[in-house]
Amino acid sequence: MINAYQIGLLYKNGTYVRMLKEGSYWIWPAQKVEVYHLTMQFTPPCELNILLKDVELAERLHVVDVKDNELVLLYENGLLKQALGPGRYAYWKGIVVYGFVRVDISKIEITEDLDRVTLLGKVVAPYVRTYTIESYEKGLLFVDGKYVKTLESGVYYWWKNNIVINVGKIDTRQLQLEINGQEILTRDKAALRVNAWAQYRIMDIEKALLQNKEYEKQLYVAFQLALREYIGGLSFDELLEKKETALHERTSGPSAGGQTSATVLERVQTMADVLGIQVAGFGIRDIVLPGDVKDIMNQVLVAEKKAQANIILRREETASTRNLLNTAKLMEDNPMLFRLKEMEYVEKIAEKVSSISVNGNGVLIDQLRQLFTTSK
């Protein structure tokens, strides 16, 4: 019995005879019938070319041949169901509407009209390579070790095959380089440890990645040598003075580091141009003194502060003496002012006296009366 939506293939002694459609059939014992459902993929029990010699059977089948460098996307009723690799496939015509999209995966570029949903779906994703370049990045595309082009920000899709693809990405934002722990001798042989910083931005990605190896290390060495050359030409006192000047300019003016930064940046810029880098700023963060020099500097600082304190003390004493002189002149010209001042001091003394015991003749009492009474 061959039911609806079924096809039977009749074999006699293992040899294909013909196709049987829906209906009832009597067969001999040496004959055999293989029954297939029309909604399923057709998997032949023998070489497919033998069966395709039957013209009627060949007209009922979709035969898909997939080469080694191809991929065929199988759609059933408009829905993507499977990605067919190299081989030969057969599907029944009629009930299920099949669609086939053939793609060439021997290249890396996806030139076929496939949307992102298809490329990222579970059926096609295993055959696709995905690279993302962020908005603040640029990339260099290398195919089999050869530079091809510069990639702007975005998402890129390529076929996955035996072609080697590498993407070198670089950050185009402003970056900071720390130059710490530099042991440097000044012109007068003072050993210092200097911590500095530098800010830079990569302007030419091809120079930075293609023409130079480890551009960041090269930039670090350039700043290191320029800093050593600059500090080595200054005495210790000159260096401290220039650092204080640079600090003042950074905090109160539009300059970014003053003469120190300008000098070091000028010496580094030539190397930075070779690296494809634009240097934005430089500054000395710390100057660490050795122990003996630090003690000497502390002694100098203490002496300077003591001298400043003595100057202020003398200035205040002079001002106080001048005020006393002016007061004395006013009292000399005005006896009543003198008497008021005298009463002010007597009042201050009286505030501290709780009781007075007087022993003696009348002269002492007269003197006290003269002190605490005002003559008219």
PyMOL commands that set and color helices and strands:
alter all, ss='L'
color gray80, all
select helices_A, chain A and resi 48-52+55-59+116-120+125-127+205-209+215-232+236-252+258-275+291-333+335-351+362-372
alter helices_A, ss='H'
color red, helices_A
select strands_A, chain A and resi 6-12+15-20+31-37+41-42+61-66+70-76+79-84+87-92+98-104+128-133+137-143+146-151+154-159+165-171+175-185+191-202+277-288
alter strands_A, ss='S'
color yellow, strands_A
deselect
rebuild
show_as cartoon
